[in-house]
Amino acid sequence: MGTTLLAAMETQVRNDLKDIDAAAYLWSTAELDRHLQHALNDYQRVVPLIAYVDIVVASTTGGDGNPTTLRQSVGTPAGYLWAERVEYTIDQQPPIYRIFREEIPGGGSLFFPVGDPPLVGKSMRIWYAKAHTLSASVSTIPQEHEELIALGAVAYAARSGTRYAIGRLNASIWTPKGLAAFATESMKAFRDWLEQLRESYSSSGTPMPQWGSYPSGWSRV
C-alpha cells in the first residue's frame, strides 16, 4: 500500500500550494488535514478497500410480526461504507452470491427480495467497501494514487482559500482571482482523474459500488 504518511502528504500539499512560509501559513495543518480527508472521501467512493465479515443468519421480525430471515444486519465493521456482495452459502465453487438491497446506505441493513430465505444459524459472508486510512502511522492509499489525493486536497484548499480576505491573500503569492482560477483548474484535474479511475476499474472487473448482485436482464439505474 502507500508509503507516504500524513505528515509527508501535508508537506506535499503545502509545496503545491506554495504555502511554505512556516511563520505565516495561509492554511493551518488542521485545515489541510480536512481537505486531505475531503479528497480521500471522494477517492474511496471510486476505489475503496474491499474487506469481508462473516455473520450468522439470525431470525428477525417481519412487517407482519412473523419470524423471517429476509433482513440481516451486517453490524458495524471498522470503516464500513456499503455492501458489495453477499456470499451464501460461503466457500462454494463457484461462489454463490445472493441478490440483495441495502436498505440504508452505509447502515448495513440488507434485504433479500428473491430466492430462498437464508437459514437461521448458517454463515453468510458480506463483502463490503471499506474506508481508506491516512494517518501519522498508516496509509492504505496505493502509492500510484498518492498524487491524486494530494491534488484533490490542493483543489479543496484552493477553493476554500478564495473565501479568505484580500489582505490575507496579498501577503502571499496569490491574488483572489489567481487562486480562484487555480482552484477551478485543480478541481477539474482531480475530477477528471477520478473519472478515469472509475472507467478503468469498471472495465477491468474490479468491484465497484452497486446495490448487490442482480440478474443480467435487470436494468441498472
C-alpha positions as CSV (number, residue, x, y, z in Angstrom):
1,M,0.0,0.0,0.0
2,G,1.0,3.6,0.4
3,T,4.4,4.8,1.7
4,T,3.6,8.4,2.1
5,L,2.1,9.1,5.6
6,L,0.0,12.1,6.7
7,A,2.9,14.5,7.6
8,A,4.5,13.9,4.2
9,M,1.2,14.4,2.4
10,E,0.7,17.7,4.3
11,T,4.1,18.9,3.1
12,Q,3.4,17.9,-0.5
13,V,0.1,19.8,-0.4
14,R,1.8,22.9,1.0
15,N,4.5,22.8,-1.6
16,D,1.9,22.5,-4.4
17,L,0.0,25.5,-2.9
18,K,3.3,27.4,-2.4
19,D,2.3,27.8,1.2
20,I,5.8,27.3,2.6
21,D,6.4,30.2,4.9
22,A,6.1,28.4,8.3
23,A,5.9,31.8,10.1
24,A,2.7,32.8,8.1
25,Y,0.9,29.8,6.8
26,L,-2.3,30.5,4.8
27,W,-3.7,27.1,5.7
28,S,-3.4,25.6,9.1
29,T,-2.4,21.9,9.5
30,A,-5.9,21.1,10.7
31,E,-7.3,22.8,7.5
32,L,-5.0,20.8,5.3
33,D,-6.0,17.5,7.1
34,R,-9.6,18.3,6.5
35,H,-9.0,18.9,2.8
36,L,-7.0,15.7,2.5
37,Q,-10.0,13.9,4.1
38,H,-12.3,15.5,1.5
39,A,-10.1,14.2,-1.3
40,L,-9.9,10.8,0.4
41,N,-13.7,10.6,0.7
42,D,-14.1,11.3,-3.0
43,Y,-11.4,8.7,-3.9
44,Q,-12.8,5.9,-1.8
45,R,-16.2,6.2,-3.4
46,V,-14.4,5.1,-6.6
47,V,-11.6,2.9,-5.2
48,P,-12.5,1.7,-1.8
49,L,-10.7,-1.1,0.1
50,I,-12.5,-4.4,-0.1
51,A,-13.0,-6.5,3.0
52,Y,-15.4,-9.1,4.3
53,V,-17.2,-10.0,7.5
54,D,-18.9,-13.3,8.3
55,I,-22.2,-13.2,10.1
56,V,-24.5,-15.9,11.4
57,V,-28.0,-15.7,9.9
58,A,-30.5,-14.6,12.6
59,S,-34.2,-14.7,12.8
60,T,-35.8,-11.2,12.7
61,T,-39.4,-9.9,12.9
62,G,-41.1,-9.1,9.6
63,G,-43.7,-6.4,8.9
64,D,-46.5,-9.0,9.7
65,G,-44.9,-9.8,13.0
66,N,-43.8,-13.3,11.9
67,P,-40.2,-14.5,12.1
68,T,-38.1,-14.0,8.9
69,T,-34.5,-14.1,7.7
70,L,-35.1,-11.8,4.7
71,R,-33.4,-8.9,6.6
72,Q,-30.0,-9.2,8.1
73,S,-27.7,-6.7,9.9
74,V,-24.1,-6.5,8.9
75,G,-23.2,-4.9,12.2
76,T,-20.5,-2.2,12.3
77,P,-17.3,-3.4,10.8
78,A,-14.5,-0.8,11.1
79,G,-14.5,1.5,8.1
80,Y,-17.7,0.1,6.6
81,L,-19.1,2.1,3.6
82,W,-21.5,-0.2,1.8
83,A,-22.1,-3.8,0.9
84,E,-20.6,-5.0,-2.4
85,R,-21.9,-8.6,-2.5
86,V,-23.3,-11.3,-0.2
87,E,-21.8,-14.8,-0.4
88,Y,-24.2,-17.6,0.8
89,T,-23.5,-20.3,1.4
90,I,-19.8,-19.5,1.7
91,D,-16.8,-21.2,0.2
92,Q,-18.8,-22.8,-2.7
93,Q,-17.1,-23.4,-6.1
94,P,-18.0,-21.4,-8.0
95,P,-19.0,-18.8,-5.4
96,I,-22.8,-18.3,-4.8
97,Y,-23.9,-14.6,-4.5
98,R,-27.3,-13.5,-3.3
99,I,-29.4,-10.7,-4.7
100,F,-29.8,-8.1,-2.1
101,R,-30.7,-4.5,-1.4
102,E,-29.0,-2.3,1.2
103,E,-32.0,-0.5,2.8
104,I,-30.0,2.2,4.5
105,P,-26.8,3.1,2.5
106,G,-23.9,2.7,4.9
107,G,-26.2,1.3,7.6
108,G,-25.5,-2.3,7.0
109,S,-29.1,-3.5,6.8
110,L,-29.6,-5.9,3.9
111,F,-32.9,-7.2,2.4
112,F,-33.1,-10.3,0.3
113,P,-36.1,-9.9,-2.0
114,V,-35.9,-13.1,-4.1
115,G,-34.9,-16.7,-3.7
116,D,-35.0,-19.0,-0.7
117,P,-34.5,-17.2,2.6
118,P,-31.2,-17.8,4.2
119,L,-31.3,-20.4,7.0
120,V,-31.0,-19.4,10.6
121,G,-27.7,-20.4,12.1
122,K,-25.9,-20.6,8.7
123,S,-22.9,-18.4,7.9
124,M,-23.1,-15.6,5.4
125,R,-20.1,-13.6,4.1
126,I,-20.6,-9.9,3.5
127,W,-18.0,-8.4,1.1
128,Y,-18.0,-4.6,1.7
129,A,-16.3,-1.4,0.7
130,K,-14.1,-0.1,3.4
131,A,-12.7,3.4,4.0
132,H,-9.1,4.1,3.5
133,T,-6.8,5.3,6.3
134,L,-4.3,8.1,6.1
135,S,-2.6,8.9,9.4
136,A,0.7,9.5,11.1
137,S,1.5,5.8,11.1
138,V,-0.7,4.1,8.4
139,S,-1.6,4.8,4.8
140,T,-3.8,2.4,2.8
141,I,-3.6,4.6,-0.3
142,P,-1.9,2.8,-3.2
143,Q,1.4,4.5,-4.0
144,E,0.3,5.3,-7.5
145,H,-2.7,7.2,-6.3
146,E,-1.0,9.3,-3.6
147,E,-0.5,12.2,-6.1
148,L,-4.2,12.1,-6.8
149,I,-5.1,12.6,-3.1
150,A,-2.6,15.4,-2.9
151,L,-4.2,17.0,-6.0
152,G,-7.6,16.8,-4.5
153,A,-6.5,18.3,-1.2
154,V,-4.9,21.2,-3.1
155,A,-8.1,21.8,-5.1
156,Y,-10.2,21.8,-2.0
157,A,-7.8,24.0,-0.1
158,A,-7.5,26.5,-3.0
159,R,-11.3,26.6,-3.3
160,S,-11.6,27.4,0.4
161,G,-8.9,30.0,0.1
162,T,-10.9,32.0,-2.3
163,R,-13.1,32.9,0.6
164,Y,-10.2,34.5,2.5
165,A,-9.9,38.2,2.9
166,I,-8.0,40.0,0.2
167,G,-5.5,41.3,2.7
168,R,-4.6,37.8,3.8
169,L,-4.0,36.7,0.2
170,N,-2.0,39.7,-0.7
171,A,0.5,38.7,1.9
172,S,1.3,35.6,-0.3
173,I,1.9,35.0,-4.0
174,W,-1.8,34.5,-4.5
175,T,-4.4,37.1,-5.6
176,P,-8.1,36.2,-5.1
177,K,-8.6,36.0,-8.9
178,G,-5.4,33.9,-9.4
179,L,-6.3,31.5,-6.6
180,A,-9.9,31.1,-7.9
181,A,-8.6,30.1,-11.4
182,F,-6.1,27.7,-9.8
183,A,-8.8,26.1,-7.7
184,T,-11.0,25.6,-10.7
185,E,-8.2,24.1,-12.8
186,S,-7.1,21.8,-9.9
187,M,-10.6,20.6,-9.2
188,K,-11.2,19.8,-12.8
189,A,-8.0,17.8,-13.0
190,F,-8.9,15.9,-9.8
191,R,-12.4,15.1,-11.0
192,D,-11.1,14.0,-14.4
193,W,-8.6,11.7,-12.8
194,L,-11.3,10.2,-10.6
195,E,-13.5,9.6,-13.6
196,Q,-10.7,7.9,-15.5
197,L,-10.2,5.6,-12.5
198,R,-13.9,4.9,-12.4
199,E,-13.9,3.8,-16.0
200,S,-10.7,1.8,-15.7
201,Y,-11.8,-0.1,-12.6
202,S,-15.3,-0.7,-14.1
203,S,-13.9,-2.1,-17.3
204,S,-11.3,-4.3,-15.5
205,G,-13.9,-6.0,-13.4
206,T,-12.7,-4.6,-10.1
207,P,-15.6,-4.5,-7.6
208,M,-17.4,-1.2,-7.7
209,P,-20.2,0.4,-5.7
210,Q,-23.6,-1.3,-6.5
211,W,-26.8,-2.5,-4.9
212,G,-25.9,-6.1,-4.8
213,S,-25.8,-8.8,-7.4
214,Y,-28.6,-8.8,-10.0
215,P,-29.8,-10.9,-12.9
216,S,-28.3,-9.8,-16.3
217,G,-31.8,-8.9,-17.5
218,W,-32.3,-6.2,-14.9
219,S,-31.6,-2.6,-16.0
220,R,-29.2,-0.6,-14.0
221,V,-30.5,2.9,-12.9
